[in-house]
Every structure is written in structure tokens, then in C-alpha cells.
Amino acid sequence: MSSSSENRHDGTAQQPAPVSLSGDSQTSGASRPSTLKQPPPEKPEDMQRRSFIVASFWFIVLLGLPIWWKTTTIYRAELPLSQMVDWADGKACNPVLPVRIGIDAPALRDDEVQNLVQITEQTLDATNDFSGHRLQLEISTSADVDRTANQARDPNLALTVRLSPGESVASLLHTHAPVLEITYSPNSIPASGAVPSELTTYLATQLREVFAEERDVISHLFATSTMPSERRPRGPSQDVASSLSKRMTRSLKYSRTYHLTFSLFTSGPVPSSWDIDAAINEYMKPILNMLGPIHNFTIDTQVQLYAIPGVQSQVLSKEDLSSFINAAEWPLSPSIGGAPTVNFIVFIGNQTIGSVSETSTSQSWLIPQWGSAYLLPPPPTDHVSTELLKQPILTFTSHLLSLLGTPQSGPLPMRLSTLTRIRSADLLLRASSSLGSLARLSLALPSISIPSSVADGVAKSMHHLQLACSHLGGTVGLEHARIAEVEAERAFFEKSMVGQLYFPDEHKVAVYLPLLGPVGVPLVIGLLNQVKAWRNARREKAKKA
């Protein structure tokens, strides 16, 4: 038993020694370095398949890149930037507003009248320090002047100078017609030659005084425009410029059509009716007809009972006027159809406006760029008659002329003629300034969208600007200047273009970077690995060769 156990134990404890094929096998096995197992060589079919996959991805990228560029490129219509800047700088047009003045001298011979006109024009040109405003004299024939009606038959004449012989040189400007009466003595008539006489000097002085306000307003417009300082004329004195600035701030922006709203407000149940249509036709309609070549007007009326004003003091101070109109509760008409609304309010009550003197009061006040208000005492009946509305309507007419920017001196026809020239110059400068601003905006923001409608508006604006510059001084030039200003403003405030003003390039980076990063890195790395494998394959093939 013991011997067999030992033999079994020895058999399990002792392992048979491995058979050595060579005498130094253990030594060589101990000295051989350990090597990593390499993957099997890649088949050519697999390499070709991987190359096709990488190439297909890059083909999609290269094919989609121009499509993406084309679809995301901001459209910019071609604009004549240099011409637009020339208009803004006053280089494309040298505006000169001619004032046509007719000379009617029936007692003088034709050669004497021609000599008088020539010498007077030379005197005016010598004393004119503003080239944008020129008094242009011309001889009026008997067919151009209606001497019985004291007015010129030619509507394009701003003033008619009627010369008649007298004992001394004197002048008189009519209050209701654009006629300047001048008497002259026989020895004041200029002789043949270019030597000024007493009559020509006096005539030139009177004409400059008559059109002094117009010259100051137009020179102020040019002096405050966006033209370069070297091209801007010298404006009026500081006091005159300050007064003109206040007046222009008070007036409305030019529009071809205005909507006039006449409102009757009363704090009680009466009066409930008024003869506003008859009052307008009698007291305001003639002035509106005279304004027809410059403006169109639409009119509506309303009556509001139990209207409580914003201030209920018996005597309103200057500070109370701004809060008297209860705009929150009174149904005041907004702008209708795009035309600016001018509000005229008649309030029935016992309130008055306190003035500088404690004993005197006023009943109306002008609201800049809005309208006018009139405080009317309660009528004896529940109806406001035409006679009671006479003074309010006449006051509203005067305020309307002020809101339209009408000059303050001279007869009304001459003031309206002056208004035409002032508005023409203002619109011409506004349109030119808008074109220059659009050109500078386009150059400053290369990524801003410029639709084709903007290019069309710029082309129309420049076309009408050229026509306005050629016909300044009349209603034709005013209409062209109005169209040019409207088209320039529409092009500058194009909706699709304004939305791009606040779209910076950083926004594009923030949108595309999170997309291009995860997609672009694997594509680039895959392409580099494929190029590296292709180079190694070419190197191995070269070694075998």
C-alpha cells in the first residue's frame, strides 16, 4: 500500500521534463523580445471602400458649399453711390430759386424800360450775398397786367412793380395783391448807360426789403443743411436764425394733403349743433382755394358733449395750456389715409387765457405741429351760429397758415408764392440728404441687404431731383421735389433693409460654429488619415519595386 502511494504521489508531484530540440533552446527563449500582435494586412477592397466613403462625404461638402453660399448671400442691388454723395454734397445741383418780378411802366418808352431793368438787375446782383436766391426782372406787357384789378395775370410772377410818374420817389406795397406801387420824378429816370440812378437804386433797395424774409429763410435752410461747410452759404444773423428755427419747429412737415378736423367740445348738454360748414365755406374756403396749388385739404367735423378739459381753472396760465387738451378722453381724429391731421378745437365755456397784463385775456392758442384751440363763451341758445364762429374760423385760418410755414410779411398771394419756393428748397435739401445718408449707410455696412425696390426708389428720386433742380421756383418744381423726397425717404426706411441694421457678423459665428465644429473635425481627420494611408501604400509599392 505504501509503495503504491509513493509511486502515485511521485507521479503526480513530478512532471516530465520537456524534450529539448536543441541544446540552447532555453537560452534563446529567454533572450527573444516580446512583440505586439499586428492586425492582418488590410485588403485592397477595404481600402478602396473607405476611400469612396471619405470622398463621398467631401463631395457632398464641396457640392453644397456653393449652394449654401448662393442661398445665404445677402442681395445688394447696385446703387449709384458717387452720384448720391454728389447730391448730398451739393455738387450735382447748384440750386438757384429765381423770383420773377414784372416791371410795368406804361409812361416810359421801351428803351427806357429796358435800360431801367438792366441797371436795376446789375445793382441787385452787386449787392446780393446769397447766390441761391435771385431776383429776376422782366418787362410786363399790357396783356400781363390787369391794372383795374391791381394784380398780375401771369401766376408765375411773384410781384408786379408798377412805375408811375410823380413829384418824388416813393413806394407802396398793396396789402391784398402782389403789387408794389412806385412813383418817380422825371429826373430820376436812368440815362442810357450802366450808371445807377436814384430810381434804380431805390427800386433795388425796395425789392430787397420786400423779399428779405424769403431770402433769410432760404439761406437759413442751406446754412443748416448737410452740405459740406465750404459749400454752404452764410446764413442770416444769429437772432434771425434763432427766430426762424423756432418758426420751423412749430410748422408741420410738408405734405401734399392735410386732413382738417373741426371739433366742438362742451362741458354740458348744450350747445349740441353748430353751423360749421357754412362758416368754413365763408371764412376759410377762399384761403384753402388759394393754397390749392401747394396743398390739398380734406375736412371733417364732430360735436362732443360733456367733454371735461384737462384743466378747469377760470383763467388759464401759460403752463395750463399744455394740459388743457384732454387727449385721453376727447375723441380726436388721428391721421387718416396717411395724411397729417390738423386739429381745430372750439371749447364752449367761461374760461379765458391770462396774458402778461392782468387786465387783458386771450381766447386762443397755437399748438405746434398739432393744431389750434379756441375758447368760446356759451351762446344764448343751444346752437352756435355762423356769426359766432366767424372769429374762431378766422383765427384757425391764421393758425393754419402758420402751421404750414407761410411767411409773415407781405400780401397773402406773395406769401403763398414765397411758400412754394421755400418748400421746394426744403424738400430738395431733404431728399439730397436722405440719398447721402443711404449711400454712407451702404458703405459703412457691407453686409446690409439692399433690395431692388431701394435701387428703384433711388433712381426715381434722382430723376425727380434733377427735374426739380431745373424747375425751381414754381409749382412744377415743388411737385418734383415732393416726389423726390418721398422716394428717398421710402428707400432709406425700407423694412427689409432696416431689419439688417442690427445683425452683426458675430451672430453668424455663433450660429455656424456649433455646427461646423462637430461635423468638420471628423471630416478633416478622416481626409488626413486617408492621405497618409495612400502615401504609405505608395511607399511600400516603391520598396517592392
VENBELVEN-V578565 format. One record per helix or strand of 2 or more residues. SS is the DSSP state (alpha for helix, beta for strand). FROM is the first residue (numbers start at 1). TO is the last residue. If there is no record, write none. Layout:
ss:SS from:FROM to:TO
ss:SS from:FROM to:TO
This chain:
ss:alpha from:2 to:13
ss:alpha from:25 to:31
ss:alpha from:44 to:72
ss:alpha from:81 to:88
ss:beta from:97 to:104
ss:alpha from:110 to:127
ss:beta from:133 to:139
ss:beta from:145 to:146
ss:beta from:151 to:152
ss:beta from:159 to:165
ss:beta from:170 to:173
ss:beta from:179 to:184
ss:alpha from:186 to:188
ss:alpha from:198 to:210
ss:alpha from:212 to:223
ss:alpha from:238 to:250
ss:beta from:257 to:266
ss:beta from:273 to:274
ss:alpha from:276 to:290
ss:beta from:296 to:304
ss:beta from:315 to:316
ss:alpha from:321 to:324
ss:beta from:339 to:348
ss:beta from:352 to:354
ss:beta from:361 to:362
ss:beta from:364 to:367
ss:beta from:371 to:376
ss:beta from:383 to:384
ss:alpha from:386 to:403
ss:alpha from:412 to:444
ss:alpha from:452 to:470
ss:alpha from:475 to:492
ss:alpha from:495 to:498
ss:alpha from:505 to:544
